[in-house]
Amino acid sequence: MKTALLIASACLLGLLSTTGASLPYPILPPLFAGGSGNPANDLTGFLGLPPKLLFGIALMVNPLGLLIGSAMLGPISDRLGRRRVLLATSIGAAAGHALTAAALVAGSYPLFLLARFATGLLEGNGSIMRAMLAERLSGPLRNHALSWLNGAFHLGWLVGPLLAGFTVGAGISVPFYIAAGALLLGAGMAAVALEREYVTPRAGSWWTVARQGHSLTLLRHAPLRTLFVVHFAYACGVASFYEFFPLWLVDIGSYDTRQIAFVNMGMCALMTFAALFAGRASPVEPRRRASGHAAIAAIAILAVGLGNLWVGLAAIVLFGLPHAYYNATLQGWSADQFAMHGQGAVMGLLSTTFCLANIVMALAGGILTLVDTRLVLIVGGLLAAWAAFAMRRWSARAVTATVAVTMEAK
């Protein structure tokens, strides 16, 4: 397969997948927290629970599906082939978007949760895309390709809210039907572009492979446990930011769906632009670089939680810059450092960690918002700051150990 076609196909599916996942973010806050303008119904007043609590649960179920999908789909694709699993999950995710639209029209909260969970489960195929690039490319090109794929994911976080902002006026279900159609089109184009693979038959069913070889089995190795803990703390900070800055905009600035989409557009545009260059080589040890990027991201998150509307708006947009560099640095280093464990499993572990963080922060945030939405962002910023500190210490210990071994050898 030509390298350019491989990269383009992965980026296209990554863009369309994230576009669908990001659609609800500007739609749900005004729906669940819009005050008297949106009277409670079966969707926003399910079982008489507080709308903000229902909002937190609605945010949680999609990452819960992503968590399971990210952990299982990579190993399954090792057995059945990247192309086959990638296309099947993309078509299934499109069906999930259509079911989400139907749930919104019917005003059914349980059906909405089911649809978001199933869609997240199938959109856990991002680890397959990263594994395709990591195992078929090498050196600087691999780092650039992973960064470009991150850029496609970031761009989806721009396109999805924009699509929601400009089409929700035609009906709350319209954005989801558009996303479903676009994902089907992308899957069709990828089916033509990606070459069929020869997969060596392996013992055991796909369920056995998924159950016994999922990404979390890597936590048996001490360095990967350290990576998980540090990255999880940072991912919790990012999840608190992603999931609750739209609600913060509603609470602090009374923003509607279109205004939230415009703010998100600025952040994701900067993030996407930064991802084009974030894969460049650097003489600085990768974990030390990631530490610096995480620290700047933590400052941005805290600025939203502690600042006024205008300070928060600036911080939301600028957050995209350090986050893009952090992702590119950590993924490239992980692909080089832990390749012996299988790229699908390693990339799946990073994706699973982020999904787990989204679930934890959605649950915690749903409770904290009952007091004050800013508390979620402050807690998230502190977690990201701790991750920056821990990553820097990890880098320092590794450098010290390397120097000691070199001196002993001499």
C-alpha positions as CSV (number, residue, x, y, z in Angstrom):
1,M,0.0,0.0,0.0
2,K,1.3,3.4,-0.8
3,T,2.3,5.3,2.3
4,A,0.3,8.5,1.4
5,L,-2.9,6.5,0.8
6,L,-2.5,4.7,4.1
7,I,-2.1,7.9,6.0
8,A,-4.9,9.7,4.2
9,S,-7.3,6.8,4.8
10,A,-6.6,6.7,8.5
11,C,-6.9,10.4,8.8
12,L,-10.2,10.5,7.0
13,L,-11.8,7.9,9.2
14,G,-10.3,9.5,12.3
15,L,-11.8,12.9,11.3
16,L,-15.3,11.4,10.6
17,S,-15.3,9.3,13.7
18,T,-14.5,12.2,16.0
19,T,-16.9,14.5,14.2
20,G,-19.8,12.2,15.3
21,A,-18.4,11.7,18.8
22,S,-18.2,15.5,19.4
23,L,-21.6,16.4,18.0
24,P,-23.5,16.3,21.4
25,Y,-21.1,18.6,23.3
26,P,-22.6,21.9,22.2
27,I,-26.2,20.4,21.9
28,L,-26.5,18.8,25.4
29,P,-25.6,21.7,27.8
30,P,-28.4,24.1,26.6
31,L,-30.7,21.1,26.4
32,F,-30.1,19.9,30.0
33,A,-29.1,23.2,31.7
34,G,-30.9,25.9,29.6
35,G,-33.3,26.8,32.4
36,S,-36.9,27.7,31.9
37,G,-36.5,27.9,28.1
38,N,-36.2,24.1,28.0
39,P,-39.0,22.6,30.3
40,A,-38.3,19.1,31.6
41,N,-39.5,16.2,29.5
42,D,-38.8,12.5,29.3
43,L,-35.3,13.2,28.1
44,T,-34.2,15.9,30.4
45,G,-36.3,15.0,33.4
46,F,-36.0,11.2,33.4
47,L,-37.2,9.7,36.7
48,G,-37.3,13.3,38.2
49,L,-33.5,13.4,38.5
50,P,-31.7,16.8,38.3
51,P,-31.0,17.7,34.7
52,K,-27.3,18.4,35.4
53,L,-26.9,14.9,36.9
54,L,-28.6,13.4,33.8
55,F,-26.2,15.5,31.7
56,G,-23.2,14.0,33.5
57,I,-24.5,10.5,33.0
58,A,-25.1,11.2,29.3
59,L,-21.5,12.4,29.0
60,M,-20.2,9.2,30.7
61,V,-21.8,6.5,28.6
62,N,-20.0,7.3,25.3
63,P,-16.5,7.2,26.9
64,L,-17.6,4.0,28.7
65,G,-18.2,2.4,25.3
66,L,-14.9,3.9,24.0
67,L,-13.1,2.4,27.0
68,I,-14.3,-1.1,26.2
69,G,-13.8,-0.7,22.5
70,S,-10.3,0.8,22.8
71,A,-9.2,-2.1,25.0
72,M,-10.7,-4.9,22.9
73,L,-10.8,-3.8,19.2
74,G,-7.0,-3.6,18.9
75,P,-6.4,-7.2,19.8
76,I,-9.4,-8.3,17.8
77,S,-7.9,-6.6,14.7
78,D,-4.6,-8.4,15.3
79,R,-6.6,-11.6,14.7
80,L,-9.1,-10.6,12.1
81,G,-7.2,-7.9,10.3
82,R,-7.1,-4.1,10.6
83,R,-9.1,-3.4,7.5
84,R,-12.0,-5.8,8.2
85,V,-12.5,-4.6,11.8
86,L,-12.0,-0.9,10.9
87,L,-14.7,-1.0,8.2
88,A,-17.1,-3.0,10.3
89,T,-16.8,-0.7,13.3
90,S,-17.2,2.4,11.1
91,I,-20.4,1.2,9.6
92,G,-21.7,0.2,13.0
93,A,-20.8,3.6,14.5
94,A,-22.9,5.2,11.6
95,A,-25.8,3.1,12.7
96,G,-25.2,4.3,16.3
97,H,-25.5,8.0,15.2
98,A,-28.8,7.2,13.5
99,L,-30.1,5.5,16.6
100,T,-29.0,8.6,18.6
101,A,-31.1,10.8,16.3
102,A,-34.1,8.5,16.8
103,A,-33.7,8.6,20.5
104,L,-33.7,12.4,20.5
105,V,-36.8,12.6,18.3
106,A,-38.6,10.1,20.6
107,G,-37.4,11.9,23.7
108,S,-36.2,8.6,25.2
109,Y,-33.3,9.0,27.7
110,P,-32.6,5.2,28.1
111,L,-32.5,4.8,24.3
112,F,-30.2,7.9,24.0
113,L,-27.8,6.3,26.6
114,L,-27.9,3.0,24.7
115,A,-27.2,4.7,21.4
116,R,-24.3,6.7,22.8
117,F,-22.8,3.7,24.5
118,A,-22.9,1.5,21.3
119,T,-21.5,4.4,19.2
120,G,-18.6,4.8,21.7
121,L,-17.9,1.1,21.7
122,L,-17.5,1.0,18.0
123,E,-15.6,4.3,17.8
124,G,-12.9,2.7,20.0
125,N,-11.4,1.9,16.6
126,G,-9.1,4.9,16.9
127,S,-6.5,2.5,18.4
128,I,-6.6,0.4,15.2
129,M,-5.9,3.5,13.1
130,R,-2.9,4.4,15.3
131,A,-1.7,0.8,15.2
132,M,-1.8,0.7,11.4
133,L,0.4,3.7,11.2
134,A,2.7,2.7,14.0
135,E,3.5,-0.8,12.7
136,R,3.7,0.1,8.9
137,L,5.8,3.2,9.3
138,S,9.0,4.0,11.1
139,G,11.3,6.8,12.2
140,P,10.4,10.5,11.8
141,L,7.6,9.6,9.3
142,R,5.8,7.5,11.9
143,N,5.9,10.4,14.4
144,H,4.6,12.8,11.8
145,A,1.9,10.4,10.7
146,L,0.7,9.8,14.2
147,S,0.7,13.6,14.8
148,W,-1.3,14.1,11.6
149,L,-3.8,11.5,12.7
150,N,-4.1,13.4,16.0
151,G,-4.7,16.5,13.9
152,A,-7.6,14.7,12.1
153,F,-9.1,13.7,15.5
154,H,-8.7,17.3,16.7
155,L,-10.3,18.6,13.5
156,G,-13.2,16.4,14.2
157,W,-13.7,18.2,17.5
158,L,-14.0,21.3,15.4
159,V,-16.2,20.0,12.6
160,G,-18.6,18.2,14.9
161,P,-19.6,21.2,17.1
162,L,-19.7,23.4,14.0
163,L,-22.0,20.9,12.3
164,A,-24.2,20.9,15.3
165,G,-24.3,24.6,15.6
166,F,-25.3,25.2,12.0
167,T,-27.7,22.4,11.5
168,V,-29.5,21.9,14.9
169,G,-31.9,24.7,13.9
170,A,-33.4,22.3,11.3
171,G,-34.0,19.8,14.0
172,I,-32.1,18.3,16.9
173,S,-31.7,15.0,15.1
174,V,-30.4,16.5,11.8
175,P,-26.7,16.7,12.9
176,F,-26.6,13.0,13.8
177,Y,-28.1,11.9,10.5
178,I,-25.5,13.9,8.6
179,A,-22.7,12.4,10.7
180,A,-24.1,8.9,10.0
181,G,-24.1,9.5,6.3
182,A,-20.6,11.0,6.2
183,L,-19.2,8.1,8.2
184,L,-20.8,5.6,5.8
185,L,-19.3,7.5,2.9
186,G,-15.9,7.5,4.6
187,A,-16.1,3.8,5.2
188,G,-16.8,3.2,1.6
189,M,-13.8,5.3,0.5
190,A,-11.6,3.5,2.9
191,A,-12.8,0.1,1.7
192,V,-11.5,1.1,-1.8
193,A,-8.3,2.7,-0.6
194,L,-7.1,0.1,2.0
195,E,-5.7,-3.2,0.6
196,R,-7.0,-6.5,1.8
197,E,-4.7,-8.1,4.4
198,Y,-3.6,-11.7,4.7
199,V,-4.2,-12.7,8.3
200,T,-2.4,-15.7,9.8
201,P,-5.0,-18.0,11.4
202,R,-4.7,-18.0,15.2
203,A,-6.0,-20.3,17.9
204,G,-9.0,-19.2,19.9
205,S,-12.1,-17.2,19.1
206,W,-12.2,-13.4,18.7
207,W,-13.9,-13.3,22.1
208,T,-11.1,-15.2,23.7
209,V,-8.5,-12.9,22.1
210,A,-10.4,-9.8,23.3
211,R,-10.9,-11.2,26.8
212,Q,-7.3,-12.5,27.4
213,G,-5.3,-10.1,25.2
214,H,-7.0,-6.7,25.9
215,S,-4.8,-3.6,26.3
216,L,-5.1,-3.5,30.1
217,T,-3.0,-6.8,30.3
218,L,0.0,-4.5,29.6
219,L,-0.3,-3.2,33.2
220,R,1.6,-6.3,34.3
221,H,4.8,-4.4,33.2
222,A,6.1,-1.8,35.6
223,P,7.0,0.9,33.0
224,L,3.6,0.7,31.4
225,R,1.9,0.9,34.8
226,T,3.8,4.2,35.4
227,L,2.7,5.4,32.0
228,F,-0.9,4.5,32.8
229,V,-0.9,6.3,36.1
230,V,0.7,9.5,34.9
231,H,-1.2,9.7,31.6
232,F,-4.5,8.9,33.5
233,A,-4.0,11.9,35.7
234,Y,-3.4,14.2,32.8
235,A,-6.3,12.7,30.9
236,C,-8.6,13.4,33.8
237,G,-7.6,17.0,33.6
238,V,-8.3,17.1,29.9
239,A,-11.6,15.2,30.3
240,S,-12.8,17.7,32.9
241,F,-12.0,20.5,30.4
242,Y,-13.5,18.9,27.3
243,E,-16.7,17.7,29.0
244,F,-17.5,20.7,31.2
245,F,-16.2,23.9,29.5
246,P,-19.4,24.0,27.4
247,L,-21.5,23.8,30.6
248,W,-19.2,26.5,32.1
249,L,-20.0,28.7,29.1
250,V,-23.7,28.2,29.7
251,D,-23.4,28.9,33.5
252,I,-21.0,31.9,33.2
253,G,-22.0,33.5,29.9
254,S,-25.4,32.0,29.1
255,Y,-24.0,30.7,25.8
256,D,-26.2,28.8,23.4
257,T,-25.3,25.9,21.1
258,R,-24.0,28.1,18.2
259,Q,-21.9,30.3,20.5
260,I,-20.4,27.2,22.2
261,A,-19.6,25.8,18.7
262,F,-17.7,29.0,17.8
263,V,-15.5,28.9,20.9
264,N,-14.8,25.2,20.3
265,M,-13.9,26.1,16.7
266,G,-11.1,28.4,17.9
267,M,-9.6,25.8,20.2
268,C,-9.8,23.0,17.7
269,A,-8.4,25.1,14.9
270,L,-5.3,26.0,16.9
271,M,-5.0,22.3,18.0
272,T,-5.3,21.0,14.5
273,F,-2.7,23.5,13.2
274,A,-0.3,22.7,16.0
275,A,-0.6,18.9,15.3
276,L,0.8,19.5,11.8
277,F,4.2,20.4,13.4
278,A,4.0,18.6,16.7
279,G,5.7,15.5,15.4
280,R,9.1,17.2,14.7
281,A,12.2,15.7,16.3
282,S,13.7,17.4,19.4
283,P,16.9,16.8,21.4
284,V,14.9,17.1,24.7
285,E,14.0,13.8,26.3
286,P,10.4,13.0,25.3
287,R,9.0,12.7,28.8
288,R,10.5,15.9,29.8
289,R,8.9,17.6,26.8
290,A,5.5,16.0,27.6
291,S,5.9,17.3,31.1
292,G,6.2,20.9,29.9
293,H,3.3,20.6,27.6
294,A,1.1,19.1,30.4
295,A,2.1,21.9,32.7
296,I,0.9,24.6,30.2
297,A,-2.3,22.7,29.6
298,A,-2.9,22.6,33.4
299,I,-2.5,26.3,33.6
300,A,-5.1,26.8,30.9
301,I,-7.6,24.5,32.6
302,L,-7.1,26.3,35.9
303,A,-7.5,29.7,34.2
304,V,-11.0,28.6,33.0
305,G,-12.0,27.4,36.5
306,L,-10.6,30.4,38.3
307,G,-11.0,33.2,35.8
308,N,-13.8,35.4,34.5
309,L,-15.6,34.9,31.1
310,W,-12.9,36.6,29.0
311,V,-9.9,34.9,30.7
312,G,-11.7,31.6,30.4
313,L,-12.4,32.1,26.7
314,A,-8.7,32.9,26.0
315,A,-7.6,29.8,28.0
316,I,-10.1,27.5,26.2
317,V,-8.7,28.5,22.8
318,L,-5.0,28.4,23.8
319,F,-5.4,25.0,25.5
320,G,-5.3,23.4,22.1
321,L,-1.6,24.2,21.6
322,P,0.1,22.4,24.5
323,H,-2.4,19.5,24.2
324,A,-1.5,18.8,20.6
325,Y,2.2,18.7,21.4
326,Y,1.6,16.5,24.5
327,N,-0.3,13.9,22.4
328,A,2.3,13.8,19.6
329,T,5.2,13.6,22.0
330,L,3.8,10.8,24.2
331,Q,2.4,8.7,21.4
332,G,5.6,8.8,19.4
333,W,7.7,7.9,22.5
334,S,5.3,5.1,23.5
335,A,5.4,3.6,19.9
336,D,9.2,3.5,20.0
337,Q,9.6,2.4,23.7
338,F,7.0,-0.4,23.9
339,A,6.8,-1.7,20.4
340,M,7.7,-5.2,21.6
341,H,4.3,-5.5,23.3
342,G,2.4,-4.8,20.0
343,Q,1.5,-1.5,18.6
344,G,-2.2,-2.3,18.7
345,A,-2.1,-3.0,22.4
346,V,0.1,0.0,23.2
347,M,-2.0,2.5,21.3
348,G,-5.1,0.8,22.7
349,L,-3.7,1.3,26.3
350,L,-3.3,5.1,25.6
351,S,-6.8,5.3,24.2
352,T,-8.3,3.2,27.0
353,T,-6.6,5.4,29.6
354,F,-8.2,8.5,28.1
355,C,-11.6,6.8,27.9
356,L,-11.4,5.7,31.6
357,A,-10.5,9.3,32.6
358,N,-13.6,10.5,30.7
359,I,-15.8,8.2,32.6
360,V,-14.4,9.1,36.0
361,M,-14.6,12.8,35.4
362,A,-18.1,12.6,33.9
363,L,-19.2,10.8,37.1
364,A,-17.3,13.1,39.5
365,G,-18.2,16.2,37.4
366,G,-21.9,15.4,37.4
367,I,-21.8,15.5,41.2
368,L,-19.5,18.6,41.5
369,T,-21.6,20.6,39.1
370,L,-24.5,20.4,41.6
371,V,-22.3,22.7,43.7
372,D,-20.4,24.7,41.1
373,T,-19.2,23.8,37.6
374,R,-15.9,25.6,38.2
375,L,-15.0,23.0,40.8
376,V,-14.7,20.4,38.1
377,L,-12.3,22.5,36.1
378,I,-10.2,23.3,39.2
379,V,-9.9,19.7,40.2
380,G,-9.0,18.8,36.6
381,G,-6.4,21.5,36.4
382,L,-4.7,20.2,39.6
383,L,-4.7,16.6,38.3
384,A,-3.0,17.8,35.0
385,A,-0.4,19.8,37.1
386,W,0.4,16.7,39.1
387,A,0.8,14.7,35.9
388,A,3.3,17.2,34.6
389,F,5.3,17.0,37.9
390,A,5.2,13.2,37.9
391,M,6.3,13.0,34.2
392,R,9.2,15.3,34.9
393,R,10.3,13.2,37.8
394,W,10.0,10.0,35.7
395,S,12.2,11.6,33.0
396,A,14.8,12.7,35.6
397,R,15.0,9.2,37.1
398,A,15.5,7.7,33.6
399,V,18.2,10.1,32.7
400,T,20.0,9.5,36.0
401,A,19.8,5.8,35.5
402,T,21.2,6.0,32.0
403,V,24.1,8.2,33.1
404,A,24.9,5.7,35.9
405,V,24.9,2.7,33.6
406,T,27.2,4.6,31.1
407,M,29.7,5.6,33.9
408,E,29.7,2.0,35.2
409,A,30.4,0.7,31.7
410,K,33.3,3.1,31.3
